[in-house]
Amino acid sequence: MRIFKFGGASVKDAAGIRNVYEVLQKTGYEDVLIVVSAMGKTTNALEVVIKNYFEKSPALQASVQDVKKYHNQILMDLFEDEKHPVFADVNVFFADLEYFLNQNKSPNYNFVYDQVVSFGELISTKIISHYMSLMGIKTQWLDVRNFIKTDTNYRDATVDWDFTQKNISKNVKKKVLNITQGFLGSDENSFTTTLGREGSDYTAAIFAYCLNAESVTIWKDVPGVMNADPRYFENASLLNQISYREAIELAFYGATVIHPKTLQPLQRKEIPLYVKSFINPLLPGTSVSKGSDLEPQLPCFIVKKNQLLVSLSSIDFSFIMEENISEIFALLHQFKMKVDLIQNSAISFSVCVDDKFGNFGALKNILSKKFAVTYNENVSLYTIRHFDEKATKMVEKNKDVLLKQMSRETMQIVTKESN
């Protein structure tokens, strides 16, 4: 089988969904499973619903209605017959969402988050499945929560591979177009879990691994993997080929075009990953597979914004030794701070972290009991793979460099914009 993944940008409106149909016409759809994200910015809109829910805001109902209106407009654009069953199916999902918001008793934000945001993927795939059927393509809509089983670490769940492998191997039919949701799974009590933001790519890799797929294709609005994010760098160039090892390095450092967890299951079975344009689907795009590390050989730039640079120093000028570092890392893990860079000297220790869950205030209070704590908020972390002098100068231009370190292949620079 081939696995295709379509992100939110590719299905943000009726024209996008029609284009998915055109892509399938050009590439073929027999023995294909497509993984689809929520439409457009639906996840963001559902995050507003969650915020209003916890704040007991009078705007809660209006925020639900905004999501409903957005999808209804797409439905009206795609389906002329207002009695088409897709309308009833989508209404059931919205009724389920409102029922959950009225009946939920759990104060756990992460649990509520997963139950609510999941409706974005469920609704988008239901609409797309009905549209493909309308256009004459035989489809099977799969509720991914019956296939991918996870632990209860809501918002960043870990896959139970044994259960998941059995579910997928036994229940995915071939010879039809299978349509399922990215990003979602479920725990042992059948509550919805999510695999981390941008986890739809990972979903595609999970299905590919369990089905021994021929390939995975991620369809995007760019021609493939670029050596830099065009939003931040001029003259970004297309990479034709990337090895698994190099792609894992790029993903680890934060290249957003491929989810960090996506590559390991594909590499284990040597399943090639293609990143292609849904605007020009017949172009070759980028291949991530066995082969040369990088073609062409160019510096690759990755930037992470809104980082936190934290420096700890010993209050009594004693060395920061292994036991101190071990204690610091245990706290970073406890407070779910993702560490993107580490640097230490005899009496100081610095980390650049992503405070995804807003826990730094509580962590700082604990660290301050043993260390002098200094920090810089809203810094940018630049990583340059295969750096050279020209690439380094380009990154440092008009910025204050707060920290810099390099290894044989990689340079990392923490910067603040110059005033």
N, C-alpha and C positions, 0 to 999 in steps of 0.2 A: 504493500500500500504506500501511497504518498500522503504526507501530512502537510496541509496548508494552514497557515495562521494569518488571519486578517485582524489588524488592530483597529482601535476606535476611529482613527482618522479615515480609514478606508470605508467605513460604514456610517459616516456621520449624517448622511441624508439619503433621500431616495435615489439620487443620482449615483451615490457611492455604492448602494446595494445593486443597482442595475449594472454598475461596472464590475462588481464581483461576479455576476452572471456572465458578463463578457469575458472576463479572465478565465472562467471555467470553460467557456466555449473554446477559447484559444488553446488552453493547456490540457483539456480533457478532464473528466470528472469521475470516470469509473475507477473503483478501488481508491477513492480519495476520502480522507476525513478532514474536515475543516474545523479549526478552532477559532472562535470569534470572541472579540472583546465587547465591552459595552459600547454603545454608539456615541461617537463624538466625546463630549465632556460630561457624559452621564454620571460617571463615578464621582466627579467633582460636585455635581448637582445633588447626588445622594449623600455626599459628605455634609452638605448644607442641611439636608433633612436631619441627619444625625445630630448635628450641632444644635439645631432648633429643638430637637427632641430632648436632649439633655438639659438645655437651658429653659425648658418648658415655655418656649417662645410662642406667642400667638401667631407667628409667621409659619408654624410647622405645616399647617394644612396647605397654605399657599405654596410652600416649597415642594410638597408632594404634587400639587397640581401643575407646577412648572414642568416637572419630569413627565407627567402624564400628557400635557399639551404637546411637548416636544415629540414624543413617540406617536401621538395621534396624528400629527401633521405628516409624519413619514408614512403612516398607515394610509392616510387619505391620498397621498401622492402615488402610492404603489398599488392600491387595491380599489378599483372602481365600485365594486359591489360591497356596500356597507353591511351586507348580511354574510360576508365571507367569514368563516370560522376564526380567522386570525384575530378579529376584533374581540370576540368572546374570550379567546385564550389569553390575550394581553390584559383584558379586564380582570381575569381571574388572578393574574400576578399582582395587579395593583390592589385588589381586594385582600390578597394575602399580606401584602406590605402593610396596609392600613390595619389589618387585624393584629399583626405583630406589634406595631407601634402602640395599639390600644391595650394589648394584653401582656406585653413583656413585663416581667418583674425583676429581671437581672440588672444590677447596677454596673456590670462589667462593660466598660466602653468597648473593648476589643471584641467581645462577644457580639454586642449589638451592632458594631461596625460590620462584621462579616455577614450577619443575617440581613442587613439592609442593603449594603452595596451589591450583594449577589444578584439582586433583581435586575441590575443593568445588563448583565450577561444573559440571564434567563430570557429577558424580553427581546434582546437583540437577536439571539439565535432562533427564537420562535418566529419572529417576523421574517428572518432570512429563509428559514426552512419552508414556510408557507409560500414565500415569493418564488423560490426555486421550483416548488411543486407546481405553482401556477404557470411557470414558464416551461413545464414539461420535463423537469429533471426529477427523477424518483429520489426521495430523500428519507433519511432516518434521523429524527431528532433525538439526541441522547442527553439525558440529564447527567452531567459529569459527576455530580455528587454521588451517584450510584456506582461510579467506577474508580475514582481517585479517593482513597481512604487515607486519613491523616490522624495525627495526634490533636490535642486540644489547645495548641499554641496559636490562638486566634490572631489573625492578621499576618502571621508568618509561620504557617503550619509546616510540619515535617511529614513527608509522604511515607506511609506504610507500604513498602514496595511489594511485599509478599501478597497482601490482600489485593492491592491495585493490579498486580500482574495477573492474578487469577480472574478478577472481574473483567478486565479488558480482553484477555485472551478468549474467554468463554462467550462474551456478549456483544462484541462488535461484528456486525455482518459486513461482508465484502460485497462487491458488485453493485452497491448503491452509494449515493453521496451521503456520508455521515456528517452531521452538523452538531457540534457540541460547544460548551462554554470554556473559555480560558479562565485561569486565575482561581477557580473554585475547587473545593473538595468537600468532604464531610468527615466528622469524627465518628467514634463508635456508637454515639447516641443519635446519629444522623443529623446533628446540627451542622450548619454550613460553616466551612472554614475557608480562608483564603491563603494563597501561597506567597504573599508578598506583592507589593506594587509592581507592575509590569510582569506579573507571573504568567501571563498567557503564553509567552514563548516557552516557558518551562512546561506548561501543560502539553504543548505540542511535542516537546522532547520526551515526556513521560509516555504518551501514546506511541510515539515512534519506537521507543525502546521496547515497550511491551508487545508491540505488533511486529517487531523486526522489520520496520518500514524501509522502503527503498531510499527515501529522502525526506527532509523537512524543508519547506519553503516558507520564509517569513515575507509577507507582502507589505511593502512600505511605500511612502510617497517620495522616496529617494531612490537613485538608481542602484544602490547597494550599500556596502559598508564604506564609509569615507575615512580618510586618515585624520579627520578632525570634524567637529560639529560645525556645520556651515553657519549656525546662528552666532557663533563666537569667533570663527576664523574665516578670513577671506581665502579664496583659491583652494578650498578643500578638494582633494583628489580621490577618485574611486580606487579601491583596492580590489583587484581581480581575484586573488587567492590569499587565504589566510590558513595557516595550519591550526589544528585544534589547540596545540600548546600556546601559540601566539594569541589566539582568540580568547582563551581562558585568562591569559595575562591581561589583555585589554579589558575583559569583562570584570576581572578582579579590581582593576584600578578605576572602574566606573564608566566604561564605554556604554552608553545607554542603548545602542542599537541591538545588543544581545544581552539578555538577562544572565546574571552571573551563574545561576544554577542550571541554565539550559544546556551547557556544553558537555558536562561530565557524562550524562547517560548516552549522549550521541557518540562521544569519543570511545566509550567502552565497547560499542558495537560497530564503530567506524561507519556510522550513518552520516552521509554528507548533509550539511545545512546550506541552503541557498538563501541569500537576501536579495530580493528582486523588487522591481517597481511595479505597482499595480496600475500605473499610468501607461507604461510600456512593457507589458508582461513577457514579450518575446526576446527582450534584451537579456544577455547572460547574467548580469548582476554580479554578486560576489559569491564565491564558493568557499565554505569553511570545511576543510576535509584533510585527509592525509596529503602530504606534499610539501612544497616549499613554505617556509615560515611566512613570507610576505612577498607579494608580487603586485606592483613594483615595490622595491625597497625604498621606503620613505619614513621620515619621522612621523610618529602617530601621537596626536595631542588629545588629552582627555582633561576636561575641567569639571570640578565639583564646586558649586557655589554654596553659600550659606553654611560654611563649615565653622567649626569651633576649634581654635588652637589653644590648648591647655598646657601650661608649664608648671611642673611641681619641683620644688627644691627643698632640701632638708633644712629644717629650722636651725639645727645645731651644727651645720656644716659637715655632718657625717656623710659617708658615702651612701649613695642609693644602690643597694645591692639586690641580689636575686630575690631575697625574701620580700623586699619592699615592692619590687616590680611585680612579683606574683600577687601580692595583696592588691596592688593598684588594678591589675588586670581582672582579678576576681570582682572588684567593685564595678569596673567598666562593663563586665558581663552582666552583673546583677542589675545594673541600671540601663541595660540595652543600648549602650553607646557603641556604635560601629566605628572601629578604629581604622583609619585610612593611611596613617603615617606614624612612625615612632622614631624618636631620636633621644639618645641619652648621653650624659657626660658623668663625671664622678659624683657631682652633687645636684644634678638636675635631670629631669625626665620630661620630655614633651610628647604630646600626642595631638594629631589632628583628627577630630571625630565628627561624626554625623549624629546630632542629637535629635533623631527622628521622633522620639516619644516625649521630648521636652522634659527630660529628667535631670538636666545638668544642675539646677539649683539644689536639689536634694543631695546629689553626689558631691557637690562642692562643699556643702556643710560638713560632710563626713571627712573628706580629704583635708579640710582646713584644720582638723584636730591634730594632724601629724605632719603636714607639709605647708610651706608657703605656696599659695596658689595664685598664679596670674593667668589671665586668659584674654583672647581676642575673639570677638564675635564677628559673624558675617565675613569671614575670610574666604578666599578662593584657593583651592588646591589644584595645581596644574601638574599633570603627569605627562612626561614625554618619553615614549618608547623609541629606541634607536635615535637618541638625541644627537644633535651636532651644535656647533657654536651659533649658527644662524638661527636655529630653532629656539635655543635658549634665550638669545637676545630679543627675539620677537615676543616671547612670553613675558619677559621682565620689563619691557618698554612701558614707561609711564606708570609703574607700580612700585609700591614699597615691598621689598622682599623681607619677609619675617623669618623664614626658615628655608633651607635648601639642602638637599642631599642627593647623592648619585651612587649608582652601582654600575656594573659593566654596560647594561642595556637601558637602564631607566634613570631618569632624573625627575625628582619631585620638588616643587617650589610652592611655598605657601605665600600668598600675596594679599595686600590690601591696596585698593585703588589709591593713587596719589591724589592729594587735595589740590 
